[in-house]
Amino acid sequence: MTSQEGTRGDQTGAVATGGRGPRGFWYYPVVLVSLGLFAWVPFAHAASRLRTPKARRYAWLFGAIDAVLYVLVLATPETGPEGEPSVGAFGGLLALTAMILGCVLISPLRRQVYEGAPQEGAPASASDPAVAAALAARAKRDEARTLVADDPLLARELKIGRPDLAGTYDDGGLVDLGAAPAEAIAQTCGLTPEQAATIVRTRGQQGTSFFTVEELLIAAELPVEVWDRVRDRAILLV
């Protein structure tokens, strides 16, 4: 690696780590320089980025506080020593509250928006690779289920729910209880060979196709404790 490449790498690393720190610090001057009159602006920005109930509540709260401040400013004709509107003791206290409280509450929101800090209430393990992979697989299953519902013929062509057949479409780990062999059902749903064989036997004895996974589970008389595990992975292509 040349010295120019090394320098570029160092600069990239600086942007990816320490360079991100100052981002979003415009939040504080907006709150302080405006004397709290525009404290709602950074909260509205954070709410639009995060789309969380907490951020929206803060945006509404400071919007209401600033609305009261605007009314006080417009309704008070007297001017102070510097020629600025004097809003009285109540207005001054409210502005001071908006400034201090705004800076305190906007700080964690700024980190979430600009530094990728985990949102309050998010699981601490959300950044774990195993958790991320499991969530990605769940999203793929949801996408595949939508495809099954909208276009069953295409779903069959893509071999969704058939881990026993060679296919290139990643369905996130689904199995078709109406067609897959017992081995595939057992492995995908975490069932015993006997339980999977019961599913295959039940679907073979049924004169018509099952329309829901629950219907098949009831007919097969599988233990209730395995139902959630099966529901998470099973589909029925009818």
C-alpha positions as CSV (number, residue, x, y, z in Angstrom):
1,M,0.0,0.0,0.0
2,T,1.4,3.4,-1.0
3,S,1.8,6.3,1.4
4,Q,-1.0,8.1,-0.5
5,E,-3.4,5.2,0.0
6,G,-2.4,5.0,3.7
7,T,-3.2,8.7,4.1
8,R,-6.5,8.2,2.4
9,G,-7.3,5.2,4.7
10,D,-6.4,7.3,7.8
11,Q,-8.6,10.1,6.6
12,T,-11.5,7.7,6.0
13,G,-11.1,6.2,9.4
14,A,-11.2,9.7,10.9
15,V,-14.5,10.4,9.2
16,A,-15.9,7.1,10.2
17,T,-15.1,7.5,13.9
18,G,-14.1,10.8,15.4
19,G,-15.3,12.8,12.4
20,R,-18.9,11.9,13.2
21,G,-18.7,13.3,16.7
22,P,-19.5,17.0,16.0
23,R,-22.4,16.2,13.7
24,G,-25.7,17.5,15.1
25,F,-24.3,20.1,17.4
26,W,-26.3,22.7,15.6
27,Y,-29.1,21.5,17.9
28,Y,-27.7,23.4,20.9
29,P,-27.1,26.9,19.4
30,V,-30.7,26.8,18.0
31,V,-32.0,26.3,21.5
32,L,-29.6,28.7,23.3
33,V,-29.2,31.6,20.8
34,S,-32.9,31.8,20.2
35,L,-33.4,32.0,24.0
36,G,-35.7,29.0,23.7
37,L,-38.0,30.5,21.1
38,F,-36.9,27.9,18.5
39,A,-36.3,25.0,20.8
40,W,-38.9,23.0,18.9
41,V,-36.8,23.0,15.7
42,P,-34.2,20.4,16.7
43,F,-36.8,18.2,18.3
44,A,-38.9,18.4,15.2
45,H,-35.9,17.4,13.1
46,A,-35.1,14.5,15.5
47,A,-38.7,13.3,15.4
48,S,-38.7,13.3,11.6
49,R,-35.5,11.2,11.5
50,L,-36.2,8.8,14.4
51,R,-40.0,8.5,14.0
52,T,-40.3,7.4,17.6
53,P,-43.2,8.3,20.0
54,K,-40.8,9.7,22.5
55,A,-39.2,12.1,19.9
56,R,-42.6,13.1,18.7
57,R,-43.8,13.9,22.3
58,Y,-40.8,16.1,22.9
59,A,-41.4,17.9,19.6
60,W,-45.0,18.6,20.6
61,L,-44.0,19.6,24.1
62,F,-41.5,22.2,23.0
63,G,-43.8,23.3,20.2
64,A,-46.4,24.1,22.9
65,I,-43.8,25.9,25.1
66,D,-42.6,28.0,22.2
67,A,-46.2,28.8,21.2
68,V,-46.8,30.2,24.6
69,L,-43.6,32.2,24.4
70,Y,-44.6,33.6,21.0
71,V,-47.9,34.7,22.4
72,L,-46.2,36.4,25.4
73,V,-43.8,38.2,23.1
74,L,-46.5,39.5,20.8
75,A,-48.9,40.4,23.6
76,T,-46.3,42.4,25.6
77,P,-45.5,45.8,23.9
78,E,-43.0,47.0,26.5
79,T,-39.4,46.7,25.6
80,G,-36.5,46.0,27.8
81,P,-33.1,47.8,28.2
82,E,-31.7,46.3,25.0
83,G,-34.8,47.2,23.0
84,E,-36.1,43.6,23.0
85,P,-39.6,42.6,24.1
86,S,-39.9,42.1,27.8
87,V,-42.1,39.1,28.5
88,G,-42.1,39.4,32.2
89,A,-41.0,37.0,35.0
90,F,-43.2,34.2,33.8
91,G,-42.0,34.4,30.2
92,G,-38.4,34.7,31.3
93,L,-38.7,31.6,33.5
94,L,-40.4,29.7,30.7
95,A,-37.7,30.7,28.2
96,L,-35.0,29.6,30.7
97,T,-36.8,26.3,31.2
98,A,-37.0,25.8,27.5
99,M,-33.2,26.5,27.1
100,I,-32.0,24.2,29.9
101,L,-34.5,21.4,29.5
102,G,-34.2,21.6,25.7
103,C,-30.4,21.1,25.8
104,V,-30.7,18.2,28.3
105,L,-33.4,16.3,26.4
106,I,-32.1,16.9,22.9
107,S,-28.7,15.4,23.8
108,P,-29.7,11.7,23.6
109,L,-31.8,12.3,20.5
110,R,-28.8,14.0,18.8
111,R,-26.7,10.9,19.5
112,Q,-29.4,8.6,18.1
113,V,-29.8,10.7,14.9
114,Y,-26.2,11.4,14.1
115,E,-24.1,8.8,15.9
116,G,-26.3,5.7,15.6
117,A,-26.7,5.4,19.4
118,P,-29.3,2.7,20.3
119,Q,-32.7,4.2,21.0
120,E,-34.1,3.9,24.5
121,G,-36.0,0.7,25.0
122,A,-34.1,-1.1,22.1
123,P,-32.6,-4.5,23.1
124,A,-29.0,-4.2,24.1
125,S,-28.2,-7.2,21.8
126,A,-29.7,-5.6,18.7
127,S,-26.1,-5.0,17.4
128,D,-25.1,-8.6,17.9
129,P,-24.5,-10.3,14.5
130,A,-26.5,-13.4,15.5
131,V,-29.5,-11.2,16.4
132,A,-29.1,-9.2,13.2
133,A,-29.0,-12.4,11.1
134,A,-32.2,-13.7,12.9
135,L,-34.0,-10.5,12.3
136,A,-33.0,-10.4,8.6
137,A,-34.2,-14.0,8.2
138,R,-37.5,-13.1,9.8
139,A,-37.9,-10.2,7.3
140,K,-37.2,-12.6,4.4
141,R,-39.9,-14.9,5.7
142,D,-42.4,-12.1,5.9
143,E,-41.5,-11.1,2.3
144,A,-41.8,-14.7,1.1
145,R,-45.2,-15.1,2.8
146,T,-46.5,-12.0,1.0
147,L,-45.3,-13.5,-2.3
148,V,-47.1,-16.7,-1.4
149,A,-50.3,-14.9,-0.8
150,D,-50.1,-12.6,-3.9
151,D,-48.7,-15.0,-6.4
152,P,-48.8,-18.7,-5.4
153,L,-47.7,-19.9,-8.9
154,L,-44.5,-17.8,-8.7
155,A,-44.0,-19.0,-5.2
156,R,-44.1,-22.6,-6.4
157,E,-41.7,-21.7,-9.2
158,L,-39.3,-20.2,-6.7
159,K,-39.6,-23.3,-4.5
160,I,-40.6,-21.3,-1.5
161,G,-41.1,-23.6,1.5
162,R,-39.2,-26.4,-0.2
163,P,-35.8,-26.7,1.4
164,D,-35.6,-30.2,0.0
165,L,-35.5,-28.9,-3.5
166,A,-32.7,-26.9,-5.2
167,G,-33.7,-23.3,-5.4
168,T,-32.0,-19.9,-5.5
169,Y,-34.6,-17.8,-3.7
170,D,-33.9,-17.2,0.0
171,D,-37.2,-17.5,1.8
172,G,-35.6,-17.0,5.2
173,G,-36.2,-20.7,6.3
174,L,-39.8,-21.6,5.4
175,V,-41.3,-25.0,4.9
176,D,-44.5,-25.9,3.1
177,L,-46.5,-28.2,5.4
178,G,-48.6,-29.3,2.4
179,A,-45.9,-30.6,0.2
180,A,-42.5,-30.9,2.0
181,P,-41.2,-34.2,3.2
182,A,-41.2,-35.1,6.9
183,E,-37.4,-34.7,7.2
184,A,-37.6,-31.1,5.9
185,I,-40.5,-30.2,8.2
186,A,-38.7,-31.6,11.2
187,Q,-35.5,-29.8,10.5
188,T,-37.0,-26.5,9.6
189,C,-39.6,-26.4,12.4
190,G,-37.5,-28.0,15.1
191,L,-39.9,-31.0,15.5
192,T,-39.2,-34.6,16.3
193,P,-39.3,-37.1,13.4
194,E,-42.5,-38.5,14.9
195,Q,-44.3,-35.1,15.0
196,A,-43.2,-34.3,11.4
197,A,-44.4,-37.7,10.3
198,T,-47.8,-37.0,11.9
199,I,-48.1,-33.9,9.9
200,V,-47.4,-35.7,6.6
201,R,-49.8,-38.5,7.6
202,T,-52.5,-36.1,8.5
203,R,-52.3,-34.2,5.2
204,G,-52.4,-37.5,3.3
205,Q,-55.5,-38.6,5.1
206,Q,-57.3,-35.3,4.5
207,G,-59.6,-35.4,1.5
208,T,-59.2,-31.6,0.8
209,S,-56.3,-29.3,1.3
210,F,-55.8,-27.4,4.6
211,F,-56.2,-23.7,4.2
212,T,-54.3,-22.6,7.4
213,V,-51.4,-23.8,9.4
214,E,-53.6,-23.8,12.5
215,E,-56.1,-26.1,10.9
216,L,-53.4,-28.6,10.1
217,L,-51.9,-28.4,13.6
218,I,-55.3,-29.1,15.2
219,A,-56.0,-32.0,12.8
220,A,-52.5,-33.5,13.5
221,E,-53.1,-33.1,17.3
222,L,-49.6,-31.7,17.8
223,P,-48.7,-30.4,21.3
224,V,-49.7,-26.7,21.8
225,E,-46.2,-25.9,22.9
226,V,-44.8,-26.4,19.4
227,W,-47.4,-24.3,17.6
228,D,-45.5,-21.0,17.8
229,R,-42.4,-22.7,16.5
230,V,-44.3,-24.2,13.6
231,R,-46.2,-21.0,12.8
232,D,-42.9,-19.0,12.6
233,R,-41.6,-21.3,9.8
234,A,-44.6,-23.0,8.2
235,I,-46.6,-22.0,5.1
236,L,-49.4,-23.8,3.1
237,L,-49.3,-23.3,-0.6
238,V,-52.9,-24.1,-1.7
